[in-house]
Amino acid sequence: MAPTIATTHVGSLPRGPELTPLLLARDHGEPYDAEAFDTVVQTAVTEAVKRQVEAGVTIVSDGELGKVGYSTYIIERLSGFGGDSPRKPALDLAPLPEFREKLAGIMGAQEFTRASCTGPVRLVNLQPLHDDIRRFQVALDAHGGGTRAFMNAASPGLITAFQANAFYPTHEAYLADLADAMRPEYEAIVDAGFELQLDCPDLAMSRHTGYQDMDEAGFLKTIEANVEALNAATANIAPDRMRMHICWGNYEGPHNHDIPLERIMSIILAARPATILFEAANPRHEHEWTVWRDAKVPDDKVLAPGLIDTCSNYLEHPELIAQRIERFTAIVGADRVVASTDCGFGTFAGYGKIDPAVCWMKLAALREGADLAASRG
């Protein structure tokens, strides 16, 4: 009998030592063998789909294995970006220089390009997306067997949080051009038969990272505009074909500057995507299941709580996962809950704490916990 509670994850998977140097070379504009790149990525995507299916994941992704990172890949598809700008440390890490150095040693160096917006943003090259779609379909044909599938894309607001505006007169003007430039990517993913996941950590994490210089009122106004841009860019896509992910940052830090969920909940619920993926496993946000309980969650929303911590190699026990699931099925019913992960397992090439073998163990445990919860439902 098919499981009654679906499982998924946020999208990115470990890229491995063979793929990472190729991704970084392409990101840095260095010469690379395009044919070899395609072969290595195809092999990695096919293996990733196979491993997800073996682990019992029911809504799989391509692992974002053709991208250097979930938020910065857009510089090879859009015009208007340049340079490599240093970023301020997150507010929780800023006063802890020794810990920052230790964390970099554990997580790996962030070697990807941090461009800024330096000119008009326009779509100039959608071929990398078509390549991602082709490789994903090959992998699904080999191992998917009709499995539901999704692909990630950066939301307009996420791009503004990572690629700072040094050109447009206003944030809203920057967003407007981003919405127009990203719309074809969003629609192409859905037209290919996949669910579209909009990555939106700008709605939470950027409060203490990319938008840290704003006061809270300014931040809330900014992310309201980000959601409006997301809604405009996806106006032609049915909400039930979309998911969105919010998080407070996939790193092991104090997180004592994370904005509380209740302050951004109404803005999150105003976004068009039907499925909402969010952190619910790590020790800074697990308690916020009560915020979902007390919120007026619209009947058309599906909750995909993170039940696996992606900053720790501890393997969650299936019983703990089941207990976490049951908190949410009690709120909206089992048919509106998808068991997920807090964040990605490999948000950037060469960066991440989770051992690849543990990644697959965690996804298998997620399946066990979902089945256990379903058996008691």
VEXVEXFI-361156 format. One record per residue (C-alpha): residue number from 1; x, y, z. Coordinates in nm, 2 decimals, padded with zeros to 4 digits. Layout:
BEGIN
+-----+--------+--------+--------+
:   k :      x :      y :      z :
+-----+--------+--------+--------+
: NUM :      X :      Y :      Z :
...
+-----+--------+--------+--------+
//
This chain:
BEGIN
+-----+--------+--------+--------+
:   k :      x :      y :      z :
+-----+--------+--------+--------+
:   1 :  00.00 :  00.00 :  00.00 :
:   2 :  00.13 :  00.35 : -00.09 :
:   3 :  00.23 :  00.56 :  00.21 :
:   4 : -00.04 :  00.81 :  00.32 :
:   5 :  00.20 :  01.08 :  00.42 :
:   6 :  00.43 :  01.20 :  00.14 :
:   7 :  00.80 :  01.29 :  00.21 :
:   8 :  01.03 :  01.53 :  00.03 :
:   9 :  01.32 :  01.76 :  00.11 :
:  10 :  01.42 :  02.12 :  00.04 :
:  11 :  01.61 :  02.05 : -00.28 :
:  12 :  01.99 :  02.06 : -00.27 :
:  13 :  02.19 :  01.75 : -00.22 :
:  14 :  02.57 :  01.70 : -00.17 :
:  15 :  02.76 :  01.76 : -00.50 :
:  16 :  03.07 :  01.55 : -00.43 :
:  17 :  03.44 :  01.60 : -00.50 :
:  18 :  03.41 :  01.53 : -00.88 :
:  19 :  03.14 :  01.78 : -00.95 :
:  20 :  03.23 :  02.06 : -00.71 :
:  21 :  03.55 :  02.18 : -00.89 :
:  22 :  03.36 :  02.19 : -01.23 :
:  23 :  03.08 :  02.40 : -01.08 :
:  24 :  03.32 :  02.64 : -00.92 :
:  25 :  03.52 :  02.68 : -01.24 :
:  26 :  03.21 :  02.76 : -01.44 :
:  27 :  03.09 :  03.00 : -01.17 :
:  28 :  03.43 :  03.18 : -01.17 :
:  29 :  03.43 :  03.21 : -01.55 :
:  30 :  03.73 :  02.98 : -01.59 :
:  31 :  03.77 :  02.74 : -01.88 :
:  32 :  03.60 :  02.41 : -01.84 :
:  33 :  03.50 :  02.11 : -02.06 :
:  34 :  03.13 :  02.16 : -02.13 :
:  35 :  03.08 :  01.80 : -02.25 :
:  36 :  03.26 :  01.66 : -01.95 :
:  37 :  03.06 :  01.89 : -01.72 :
:  38 :  02.73 :  01.76 : -01.87 :
:  39 :  02.84 :  01.40 : -01.83 :
:  40 :  02.94 :  01.44 : -01.47 :
:  41 :  02.62 :  01.63 : -01.38 :
:  42 :  02.40 :  01.38 : -01.56 :
:  43 :  02.57 :  01.09 : -01.37 :
:  44 :  02.52 :  01.28 : -01.04 :
:  45 :  02.16 :  01.36 : -01.10 :
:  46 :  02.07 :  01.01 : -01.21 :
:  47 :  02.24 :  00.87 : -00.90 :
:  48 :  02.07 :  01.13 : -00.68 :
:  49 :  01.72 :  01.04 : -00.81 :
:  50 :  01.80 :  00.67 : -00.76 :
:  51 :  01.91 :  00.72 : -00.40 :
:  52 :  01.61 :  00.94 : -00.32 :
:  53 :  01.37 :  00.67 : -00.45 :
:  54 :  01.56 :  00.40 : -00.26 :
:  55 :  01.53 :  00.61 :  00.06 :
:  56 :  01.15 :  00.63 :  00.01 :
:  57 :  01.13 :  01.00 : -00.09 :
:  58 :  00.80 :  01.05 : -00.27 :
:  59 :  00.86 :  01.40 : -00.41 :
:  60 :  01.21 :  01.41 : -00.55 :
:  61 :  01.44 :  01.68 : -00.69 :
:  62 :  01.75 :  01.69 : -00.92 :
:  63 :  01.95 :  01.79 : -00.61 :
:  64 :  02.03 :  02.13 : -00.78 :
:  65 :  02.34 :  01.94 : -00.89 :
:  66 :  02.38 :  02.15 : -01.20 :
:  67 :  02.40 :  02.48 : -01.00 :
:  68 :  02.68 :  02.62 : -00.79 :
:  69 :  02.42 :  02.73 : -00.53 :
:  70 :  02.05 :  02.79 : -00.48 :
:  71 :  02.07 :  03.17 : -00.49 :
:  72 :  02.37 :  03.27 : -00.70 :
:  73 :  02.33 :  03.05 : -01.01 :
:  74 :  02.12 :  03.33 : -01.17 :
:  75 :  02.43 :  03.53 : -01.28 :
:  76 :  02.48 :  03.29 : -01.57 :
:  77 :  02.12 :  03.33 : -01.68 :
:  78 :  02.05 :  03.70 : -01.63 :
:  79 :  02.23 :  04.02 : -01.73 :
:  80 :  02.29 :  04.31 : -01.49 :
:  81 :  02.52 :  04.14 : -01.24 :
:  82 :  02.90 :  04.18 : -01.18 :
:  83 :  03.18 :  04.19 : -00.94 :
:  84 :  03.24 :  03.98 : -00.63 :
:  85 :  03.13 :  04.17 : -00.32 :
:  86 :  03.21 :  04.07 :  00.04 :
:  87 :  02.91 :  04.03 :  00.27 :
:  88 :  02.87 :  04.13 :  00.63 :
:  89 :  02.87 :  03.84 :  00.88 :
:  90 :  02.52 :  03.74 :  01.00 :
:  91 :  02.42 :  03.94 :  01.31 :
:  92 :  02.45 :  03.63 :  01.53 :
:  93 :  02.80 :  03.55 :  01.41 :
:  94 :  02.94 :  03.90 :  01.39 :
:  95 :  03.06 :  03.92 :  01.75 :
:  96 :  03.21 :  03.57 :  01.73 :
:  97 :  03.52 :  03.58 :  01.50 :
:  98 :  03.68 :  03.27 :  01.65 :
:  99 :  03.36 :  03.07 :  01.60 :
: 100 :  03.32 :  03.20 :  01.25 :
: 101 :  03.67 :  03.07 :  01.17 :
: 102 :  03.59 :  02.74 :  01.33 :
: 103 :  03.26 :  02.71 :  01.14 :
: 104 :  03.43 :  02.78 :  00.81 :
: 105 :  03.67 :  02.50 :  00.88 :
: 106 :  03.37 :  02.26 :  00.94 :
: 107 :  03.14 :  02.38 :  00.67 :
: 108 :  03.40 :  02.45 :  00.40 :
: 109 :  03.49 :  02.77 :  00.22 :
: 110 :  03.22 :  02.97 :  00.04 :
: 111 :  03.40 :  03.00 : -00.29 :
: 112 :  03.11 :  03.10 : -00.51 :
: 113 :  03.08 :  03.44 : -00.67 :
: 114 :  02.89 :  03.70 : -00.47 :
: 115 :  02.79 :  03.95 : -00.75 :
: 116 :  02.59 :  04.27 : -00.71 :
: 117 :  02.33 :  04.42 : -00.94 :
: 118 :  02.52 :  04.67 : -01.15 :
: 119 :  02.29 :  04.72 : -01.45 :
: 120 :  01.95 :  04.64 : -01.60 :
: 121 :  01.83 :  04.28 : -01.52 :
: 122 :  01.72 :  04.09 : -01.82 :
: 123 :  01.69 :  03.72 : -01.91 :
: 124 :  01.98 :  03.64 : -02.16 :
: 125 :  02.04 :  03.26 : -02.13 :
: 126 :  01.78 :  03.00 : -02.03 :
: 127 :  01.98 :  02.71 : -02.18 :
: 128 :  02.12 :  02.61 : -01.84 :
: 129 :  01.77 :  02.55 : -01.72 :
: 130 :  01.68 :  02.35 : -02.02 :
: 131 :  01.99 :  02.14 : -01.96 :
: 132 :  01.88 :  02.09 : -01.59 :
: 133 :  01.53 :  01.98 : -01.71 :
: 134 :  01.67 :  01.74 : -01.97 :
: 135 :  01.91 :  01.58 : -01.72 :
: 136 :  01.64 :  01.55 : -01.45 :
: 137 :  01.40 :  01.39 : -01.70 :
: 138 :  01.66 :  01.13 : -01.80 :
: 139 :  01.71 :  01.04 : -01.44 :
: 140 :  01.34 :  01.02 : -01.37 :
: 141 :  01.29 :  00.80 : -01.68 :
: 142 :  01.56 :  00.57 : -01.54 :
: 143 :  01.46 :  00.55 : -01.18 :
: 144 :  01.15 :  00.77 : -01.11 :
: 145 :  00.87 :  00.53 : -01.20 :
: 146 :  00.61 :  00.81 : -01.20 :
: 147 :  00.74 :  00.97 : -00.88 :
: 148 :  00.64 :  01.33 : -00.82 :
: 149 :  00.92 :  01.57 : -00.89 :
: 150 :  01.01 :  01.93 : -00.82 :
: 151 :  01.27 :  02.18 : -00.93 :
: 152 :  01.40 :  02.48 : -00.74 :
: 153 :  01.43 :  02.84 : -00.85 :
: 154 :  01.54 :  03.15 : -00.67 :
: 155 :  01.25 :  03.39 : -00.59 :
: 156 :  01.29 :  03.75 : -00.69 :
: 157 :  01.33 :  03.85 : -00.32 :
: 158 :  01.60 :  03.60 : -00.26 :
: 159 :  01.80 :  03.74 : -00.55 :
: 160 :  01.78 :  04.09 : -00.40 :
: 161 :  01.90 :  03.96 : -00.06 :
: 162 :  02.21 :  03.79 : -00.21 :
: 163 :  02.28 :  04.02 : -00.50 :
: 164 :  02.27 :  04.36 : -00.35 :
: 165 :  02.12 :  04.65 : -00.55 :
: 166 :  02.38 :  04.89 : -00.68 :
: 167 :  02.19 :  05.01 : -00.98 :
: 168 :  01.81 :  05.05 : -00.94 :
: 169 :  01.66 :  05.37 : -00.78 :
: 170 :  01.44 :  05.15 : -00.55 :
: 171 :  01.40 :  04.80 : -00.42 :
: 172 :  01.06 :  04.78 : -00.59 :
: 173 :  01.21 :  04.87 : -00.93 :
: 174 :  01.48 :  04.60 : -00.89 :
: 175 :  01.21 :  04.35 : -00.80 :
: 176 :  00.99 :  04.44 : -01.10 :
: 177 :  01.27 :  04.36 : -01.35 :
: 178 :  01.36 :  04.04 : -01.16 :
: 179 :  01.00 :  03.92 : -01.17 :
: 180 :  00.99 :  03.97 : -01.55 :
: 181 :  01.33 :  03.81 : -01.59 :
: 182 :  01.26 :  03.50 : -01.38 :
: 183 :  00.90 :  03.44 : -01.50 :
: 184 :  01.01 :  03.23 : -01.80 :
: 185 :  01.22 :  03.00 : -01.57 :
: 186 :  00.93 :  02.95 : -01.34 :
: 187 :  00.69 :  02.87 : -01.62 :
: 188 :  00.93 :  02.64 : -01.80 :
: 189 :  00.97 :  02.42 : -01.49 :
: 190 :  00.60 :  02.38 : -01.46 :
: 191 :  00.55 :  02.33 : -01.84 :
: 192 :  00.81 :  02.05 : -01.81 :
: 193 :  00.57 :  01.87 : -01.57 :
: 194 :  00.76 :  01.94 : -01.25 :
: 195 :  00.64 :  02.12 : -00.94 :
: 196 :  00.81 :  02.46 : -00.89 :
: 197 :  00.98 :  02.54 : -00.56 :
: 198 :  01.04 :  02.90 : -00.50 :
: 199 :  01.33 :  02.94 : -00.25 :
: 200 :  01.24 :  03.23 : -00.01 :
: 201 :  01.48 :  03.26 :  00.28 :
: 202 :  01.46 :  03.63 :  00.22 :
: 203 :  01.14 :  03.62 :  00.41 :
: 204 :  01.32 :  03.52 :  00.73 :
: 205 :  01.70 :  03.47 :  00.71 :
: 206 :  01.77 :  03.80 :  00.54 :
: 207 :  01.65 :  03.99 :  00.85 :
: 208 :  01.99 :  03.91 :  01.01 :
: 209 :  02.19 :  03.87 :  00.68 :
: 210 :  02.13 :  04.05 :  00.36 :
: 211 :  01.88 :  04.30 :  00.50 :
: 212 :  02.04 :  04.34 :  00.85 :
: 213 :  02.08 :  04.71 :  00.82 :
: 214 :  01.70 :  04.77 :  00.81 :
: 215 :  01.48 :  04.81 :  01.12 :
: 216 :  01.20 :  04.56 :  01.16 :
: 217 :  00.94 :  04.78 :  01.01 :
: 218 :  01.15 :  04.84 :  00.71 :
: 219 :  01.22 :  04.46 :  00.68 :
: 220 :  00.85 :  04.37 :  00.69 :
: 221 :  00.77 :  04.63 :  00.43 :
: 222 :  01.05 :  04.49 :  00.21 :
: 223 :  00.94 :  04.13 :  00.23 :
: 224 :  00.58 :  04.23 :  00.16 :
: 225 :  00.71 :  04.37 : -00.16 :
: 226 :  00.91 :  04.05 : -00.22 :
: 227 :  00.59 :  03.84 : -00.19 :
: 228 :  00.40 :  04.08 : -00.42 :
: 229 :  00.68 :  04.03 : -00.68 :
: 230 :  00.67 :  03.65 : -00.64 :
: 231 :  00.30 :  03.65 : -00.69 :
: 232 :  00.32 :  03.87 : -01.00 :
: 233 :  00.60 :  03.65 : -01.15 :
: 234 :  00.39 :  03.33 : -01.09 :
: 235 :  00.05 :  03.47 : -01.19 :
: 236 :  00.02 :  03.22 : -01.47 :
: 237 :  00.09 :  02.91 : -01.26 :
: 238 : -00.17 :  02.73 : -01.04 :
: 239 : -00.09 :  02.75 : -00.67 :
: 240 : -00.11 :  02.38 : -00.63 :
: 241 :  00.18 :  02.34 : -00.88 :
: 242 :  00.41 :  02.55 : -00.65 :
: 243 :  00.59 :  02.52 : -00.32 :
: 244 :  00.79 :  02.78 : -00.13 :
: 245 :  01.07 :  02.74 :  00.12 :
: 246 :  01.14 :  02.98 :  00.41 :
: 247 :  01.43 :  02.94 :  00.65 :
: 248 :  01.65 :  03.13 :  00.89 :
: 249 :  01.99 :  03.01 :  00.75 :
: 250 :  02.13 :  02.66 :  00.71 :
: 251 :  02.43 :  02.70 :  00.94 :
: 252 :  02.50 :  02.60 :  01.30 :
: 253 :  02.52 :  02.93 :  01.48 :
: 254 :  02.35 :  03.09 :  01.78 :
: 255 :  02.06 :  03.22 :  01.57 :
: 256 :  01.97 :  03.45 :  01.85 :
: 257 :  01.88 :  03.73 :  01.59 :
: 258 :  01.63 :  03.51 :  01.40 :
: 259 :  01.30 :  03.70 :  01.35 :
: 260 :  01.02 :  03.51 :  01.52 :
: 261 :  00.78 :  03.32 :  01.29 :
: 262 :  00.47 :  03.49 :  01.42 :
: 263 :  00.59 :  03.83 :  01.30 :
: 264 :  00.62 :  03.72 :  00.94 :
: 265 :  00.34 :  03.46 :  00.93 :
: 266 :  00.08 :  03.68 :  00.76 :
: 267 :  00.33 :  03.77 :  00.49 :
: 268 :  00.42 :  03.41 :  00.43 :
: 269 :  00.05 :  03.31 :  00.40 :
: 270 : -00.01 :  03.59 :  00.14 :
: 271 :  00.22 :  03.41 : -00.11 :
: 272 :  00.05 :  03.22 : -00.39 :
: 273 :  00.23 :  02.88 : -00.36 :
: 274 :  00.01 :  02.62 : -00.20 :
: 275 :  00.28 :  02.42 : -00.02 :
: 276 :  00.50 :  02.59 :  00.25 :
: 277 :  00.82 :  02.43 :  00.35 :
: 278 :  00.97 :  02.57 :  00.68 :
: 279 :  01.21 :  02.49 :  00.96 :
: 280 :  01.05 :  02.28 :  01.25 :
: 281 :  01.33 :  02.05 :  01.36 :
: 282 :  01.62 :  02.26 :  01.48 :
: 283 :  01.63 :  02.38 :  01.85 :
: 284 :  01.57 :  02.75 :  01.76 :
: 285 :  01.25 :  02.69 :  01.57 :
: 286 :  01.09 :  02.35 :  01.67 :
: 287 :  00.88 :  02.53 :  01.93 :
: 288 :  00.71 :  02.74 :  01.66 :
: 289 :  00.47 :  02.45 :  01.56 :
: 290 :  00.24 :  02.63 :  01.80 :
: 291 :  00.24 :  02.94 :  01.58 :
: 292 :  00.10 :  02.72 :  01.30 :
: 293 : -00.15 :  02.58 :  01.54 :
: 294 : -00.27 :  02.92 :  01.64 :
: 295 : -00.26 :  03.08 :  01.29 :
: 296 : -00.56 :  03.08 :  01.05 :
: 297 : -00.40 :  02.86 :  00.78 :
: 298 : -00.61 :  02.88 :  00.46 :
: 299 : -00.77 :  02.56 :  00.36 :
: 300 : -00.57 :  02.55 :  00.03 :
: 301 : -00.23 :  02.55 :  00.20 :
: 302 : -00.02 :  02.23 :  00.25 :
: 303 :  00.23 :  02.23 :  00.54 :
: 304 :  00.57 :  02.07 :  00.47 :
: 305 :  00.75 :  02.11 :  00.81 :
: 306 :  01.12 :  02.03 :  00.84 :
: 307 :  01.14 :  01.72 :  01.06 :
: 308 :  01.51 :  01.66 :  00.99 :
: 309 :  01.79 :  01.90 :  01.10 :
: 310 :  02.02 :  01.97 :  00.81 :
: 311 :  02.29 :  02.12 :  01.04 :
: 312 :  02.36 :  01.81 :  01.24 :
: 313 :  02.48 :  01.46 :  01.16 :
: 314 :  02.27 :  01.31 :  01.44 :
: 315 :  02.02 :  01.07 :  01.28 :
: 316 :  01.67 :  01.15 :  01.40 :
: 317 :  01.48 :  00.85 :  01.54 :
: 318 :  01.17 :  00.76 :  01.34 :
: 319 :  00.96 :  00.79 :  01.66 :
: 320 :  01.07 :  01.16 :  01.70 :
: 321 :  00.99 :  01.22 :  01.34 :
: 322 :  00.65 :  01.07 :  01.38 :
: 323 :  00.58 :  01.28 :  01.69 :
: 324 :  00.68 :  01.59 :  01.50 :
: 325 :  00.46 :  01.50 :  01.21 :
: 326 :  00.16 :  01.44 :  01.44 :
: 327 :  00.18 :  01.80 :  01.57 :
: 328 :  00.10 :  01.92 :  01.22 :
: 329 : -00.15 :  01.65 :  01.11 :
: 330 : -00.35 :  01.76 :  01.42 :
: 331 : -00.36 :  02.11 :  01.28 :
: 332 : -00.45 :  02.06 :  00.92 :
: 333 : -00.50 :  01.68 :  00.87 :
: 334 : -00.27 :  01.42 :  00.73 :
: 335 : -00.37 :  01.49 :  00.37 :
: 336 : -00.23 :  01.84 :  00.40 :
: 337 :  00.11 :  01.75 :  00.55 :
: 338 :  00.42 :  01.66 :  00.37 :
: 339 :  00.72 :  01.54 :  00.58 :
: 340 :  01.03 :  01.75 :  00.48 :
: 341 :  01.37 :  01.87 :  00.60 :
: 342 :  01.47 :  02.20 :  00.76 :
: 343 :  01.68 :  02.31 :  00.46 :
: 344 :  01.90 :  02.17 :  00.18 :
: 345 :  02.18 :  01.92 :  00.23 :
: 346 :  02.42 :  02.11 :  00.00 :
: 347 :  02.31 :  02.47 : -00.04 :
: 348 :  02.64 :  02.56 : -00.22 :
: 349 :  02.90 :  02.36 : -00.40 :
: 350 :  03.18 :  02.27 : -00.15 :
: 351 :  02.99 :  02.40 :  00.15 :
: 352 :  02.79 :  02.20 :  00.40 :
: 353 :  02.83 :  01.99 :  00.72 :
: 354 :  02.62 :  01.68 :  00.65 :
: 355 :  02.81 :  01.38 :  00.54 :
: 356 :  02.66 :  01.24 :  00.21 :
: 357 :  02.61 :  00.90 :  00.36 :
: 358 :  02.42 :  01.05 :  00.65 :
: 359 :  02.20 :  01.25 :  00.41 :
: 360 :  02.06 :  00.93 :  00.27 :
: 361 :  02.02 :  00.78 :  00.62 :
: 362 :  01.82 :  01.09 :  00.73 :
: 363 :  01.59 :  01.07 :  00.42 :
: 364 :  01.53 :  00.70 :  00.49 :
: 365 :  01.45 :  00.78 :  00.86 :
: 366 :  01.21 :  01.05 :  00.74 :
: 367 :  01.02 :  00.78 :  00.54 :
: 368 :  01.01 :  00.55 :  00.85 :
: 369 :  00.88 :  00.83 :  01.07 :
: 370 :  00.61 :  00.93 :  00.81 :
: 371 :  00.50 :  00.57 :  00.79 :
: 372 :  00.49 :  00.54 :  01.16 :
: 373 :  00.28 :  00.85 :  01.20 :
: 374 :  00.04 :  00.73 :  00.92 :
: 375 :  00.00 :  00.39 :  01.09 :
: 376 : -00.12 :  00.57 :  01.40 :
: 377 : -00.34 :  00.82 :  01.22 :
+-----+--------+--------+--------+
//
